[in-house]
Amino acid sequence: MTLTGSDRQLGLRENVAQFSLLVGVNALVGGMIGQERTVLPLLAQQEFGLTALTSSLTFIAAFGLVKAMTNFVAGSLCDRYGRKPILVAGWIIGLPIPLLLIWAPSWGWVIFANVLLGLNQGLTWSTTVIMKIDLVGPKRRGFAMGLNEAAGYGAVAATALATGYIAQRWGLRPVPFFLGIAFAGLGLGLSVLFVEETRGHAQDEAGARGPDSEGSLPRSGVEIFTLTSFGEKALSSASQAGMINNLNDGLAWGLFPLFFLDGGLSIGQIGVLAALYPAVWGLGQIYAGGLSDRVGRKPLIVSGMFTQAIAIAWIAASSNFWAWAIGAAALGAGTALVYPTLLATIGDVAHPSWRARAIGIYRLWRDAGFAFGALLAGLLADFISLEVAIYAVALLTALSGLVVVLRMYETHPKSARDNRPL
């Protein structure tokens, strides 16, 4: 169903039913990642015998590269064909993923499953972000992104915790991946039957806002890529911070379970730690997104990046469950401050006529961080040590925060003294 122009209104309250449905759909999207967070790094070592960490992290690198490229094209596809068809296509691609993980006879099958997971996540998560931004308009964009990311990463946490306990009782395969079968089927059904097209809301907002500051609608794809990646100070600052943020997440996904296993923890305890980080991340975004609407985007991004850097270094320096739990919670809190705020920053600056493509480009850089993180952390862990790999990521995170301090200006209309929307 697509609403007509006379029926469309911008705002969270005006679109609460569709917005709430999309929050639920994004929770299912997050659950598709969560089914892997605890189990797959352990599966690599215990069932497939991968002792070199660079090799065992290939599933994250494959996922990150494919998701990054899919994010890049998702925005353009949403502008060309509408949001709903892309969301449905993403769920169709997601259907075989848990089955491949259950039946995989070799590590190559696992990598292929993560290629599909990258496609699934790039299409579905990008589209739910774009659709929520379409619906709520500019006033509560930060809060909307907080709810979106809270749902996704709350589901990552809950599924990581559940699969940890399931794996401890019934083994690493096949039972933990039964959850993924349910998530994919339910996500596809809801998207086909109940989700409504939102492209018209963006078109209405673009008409009300008028042309961008240079009067150059429409912008070319090359120009949008250059602005978002390098040229525009706020957009490019957000893009590099997003990339480092997901480099951190790749570290937490791929190396932390092995680091904790070396520290003597059980699979159940590892599952708790694997869930704690995205749980705090997910819940914290509900508050952080709305806070950025009140105090501005830049303070939260800066404080969040430095908090993550300190938390990662703390984890590397610690050696017991409770200390690691403190570090995981702090890492989640820092990520919560950053994650919805970066998306809101892109929404603040990019004109509605090319905002979907700018979001796709930002998410290209952000999710490339998974691949860079897997490669960097794996090489450092193999050739030096796990601890050195973790400390190196902490340093990169601090440097990323410094880039935001020096380069980014405030973008929220209520807070900006130097607001330069395009």
JOQUIPE-V612503 format. One line per field, one symbol per residue. psi: psi as a letter, one per 30 degrees, with the letter a starting at -180 (. if undefined). burial: b if it has 9 or more other C-alpha atoms within 8 Angstrom, else e. A space follows every 50 residues. Layout:
psi: ???
burial: ???
This chain:
psi: kkkleffkkkkeefheeeeeeeeeefeeeefeefffeeeeeeeeeeefgj fkeeefgfeeeeeeeeeeeeeefeeeeeeefleeeeeeeeeeefefeeee eefjflfeeeeeefeeeeeeeeeeeeeeeeeeeeefafeheeeeeeeeee eefeeeeeeeeefeeeeeeglflfeffeeeeeeeeeeeeeeeefklkgee eeeeeeeefallfghhkllleeeeeeeeeeekeeeeeeeeeeeeefeeee eeeeeeeeeeefgglleeeeeeefeeefeeeeeffeeeeeeffefleeee eeeeeeeeeeeeeeeeflgleeeeeeeeeeeeeeeeeeefeeeeeeeeek kffgeeeeeeeefeeeffeeeeeeeeeeeeeefdleeeeeeeeeeeeeee eeeeefeklkfkeffkfhkik.
burial: eebeeeebebbbeebeebbebbbbbbbbbbbbbbbbbbbebbbbbeebeb eebbbbbbbbbbbbbbbbbbbbbbbbbbbeebbbebbbbbbebbbebbbb bbebeebebbbebbbbbbbbbbbbbbbbbbbbbbbbbeebbbbbbbbbbb bbbbbbbbbbbbbbbbbbeebbbbbbbbbbbebbbbbbebbeeebbbbbb bbbbbbeeeebbeeeeeeeeeeebbbbbbbbbbbbbbbbbbbbbbbbbbb bbbbbbbbbbbeeebebbbbbbbbbbbbbbbbbbbbbbbbbbbeebbbeb bbbbbbbbbbbbbbbbeeeeeebbbebbbbbbbbbbbbbbbbbbbbbbbb bbbbbbbbbbbbbbbbbbbbbbbbbbbbbbbbeebbbbbbbebbbbbbeb bbbbbebbbbbbeebbeebebe
